[in-house]
C-alpha cells in the first residue's frame, strides 16, 4: 500500500485547510477571551476581599473632621509672581547718532550670507572628511 505524495495531499483540499485553520484560530481566541474574563473576575473578587479595599471603620473616640478645598490657604509668598527687573545697557535715545548706527547696525543681507557661508563650510568639511 504505497501511496504517492499527490494522493496524500490530494485528499486535503486547500479550502478545507483554510476552514480548519480559521476554526482553530477562532476557538483559540474564544478560549483566550474566556480565560482572560475568568482571571479578571477572580482578581476583582480577591481585591474586594483583601485589606486594600476594606472599608475603614470609624472610631467613635475621634472627632469628625470635614475639610473643604476652600479651607486650605496657600501663603502669599508662594502664590505671588516674582518681579523681574532689568537694567538697560545704555540709556535709550529717541535719535541715534551716526557713530551709534555704525556701531550697532548689521545689514540683514550680510547676516544671511554669513550664516549660509558657515553652514556650507561645515557641509563641505563633512564631505571632505569622508574622502580622506
C-alpha positions in Angstrom: 0.0 0.0 0.0 2.5 2.6 -1.1 0.9 6.0 -1.7 2.1 8.7 -3.9 2.6 12.3 -2.5 -0.1 13.6 -4.8 -2.5 11.1 -3.4 -1.7 12.0 0.2 -2.0 15.7 -0.3 -4.8 15.4 -2.8 -7.1 14.2 0.0 -6.9 17.6 1.6 -8.2 20.4 -0.4 -6.9 23.9 0.2 -10.4 25.2 1.1 -10.8 22.6 3.8 -7.4 23.5 5.2 -8.2 27.2 5.3 -11.6 26.5 7.0 -9.8 24.2 9.6 -7.2 26.9 10.3 -9.8 29.6 10.7 -11.9 27.4 13.0 -8.9 26.5 15.2 -7.9 30.2 15.4 -11.5 31.2 16.3 -11.6 28.6 19.0 -8.2 29.7 20.4 -9.4 33.3 20.5 -12.6 32.4 22.3 -10.7 30.3 24.9 -8.2 33.1 25.4 -11.0 35.6 25.9 -12.8 33.3 28.4 -9.5 32.7 30.3 -9.0 36.5 30.5 -12.5 37.1 31.7 -12.2 34.4 34.4 -8.8 35.8 35.5 -10.2 39.3 35.8 -13.3 38.2 37.7 -11.1 36.2 40.2 -8.7 39.1 40.6 -11.5 41.5 41.2 -13.1 39.2 43.8 -9.8 38.7 45.6 -9.2 42.5 45.6 -12.7 43.1 47.1 -11.9 40.6 49.9 -8.4 42.0 50.5 -7.5 44.6 53.2 -6.7 47.1 50.4 -10.3 47.5 49.6 -11.7 47.1 53.1 -13.7 50.0 54.4 -12.1 51.8 57.3 -14.2 51.5 60.4 -14.9 54.8 62.2 -13.5 55.2 65.7 -16.2 56.8 67.9 -13.5 58.5 70.1 -12.1 60.5 67.1 -13.7 63.8 66.3 -15.4 64.1 62.9 -13.3 66.3 60.6 -14.6 67.8 57.4 -12.1 69.6 55.1 -13.1 71.6 52.1 -10.6 72.6 49.5 -11.6 76.2 50.0 -10.5 75.9 53.6 -6.9 75.4 52.6 -4.8 78.5 52.4 -1.5 79.0 50.5 0.9 81.6 51.8 1.1 84.7 49.7 4.8 84.2 49.2 4.2 81.1 47.2 1.4 82.5 45.1 2.9 85.9 44.2 4.6 86.1 40.8 8.2 87.3 41.1 9.0 90.8 39.9 11.7 90.7 37.2 13.7 93.8 36.8 16.2 94.6 34.1 18.7 97.3 33.6 19.3 98.7 30.2 22.8 98.5 28.8 22.6 102.2 27.8 20.1 104.9 28.2 17.6 104.8 25.4 17.6 107.8 23.0 15.0 109.0 20.5 17.6 109.6 17.8 20.7 107.6 17.0 23.9 109.3 16.1 25.9 108.2 13.0 28.5 106.6 15.3 25.9 104.5 17.1 24.4 103.4 13.8 27.8 102.3 12.6 28.5 100.5 15.9 25.2 98.5 16.2 23.9 98.2 12.6 24.3 94.9 10.7 22.9 94.6 7.2 20.4 91.7 7.2 21.8 90.5 3.8 25.3 90.2 5.3 24.0 88.2 8.3 22.2 85.8 5.9 25.2 85.4 3.7 27.4 84.8 6.8 25.0 82.1 8.1 24.9 80.3 4.8 28.6 80.5 4.4 29.1 78.9 7.8 26.6 76.2 7.0 28.1 75.5 3.6 31.6 75.4 5.1 30.6 72.8 7.6 28.8 70.7 4.9 31.9 70.8 2.6 34.1 69.8 5.6 31.9 66.8 6.3 32.0 65.8 2.7 35.8 66.1 2.6 36.2 64.1 5.8 34.7 61.1 4.0 37.2 61.5 1.2 40.2 61.1 3.4 
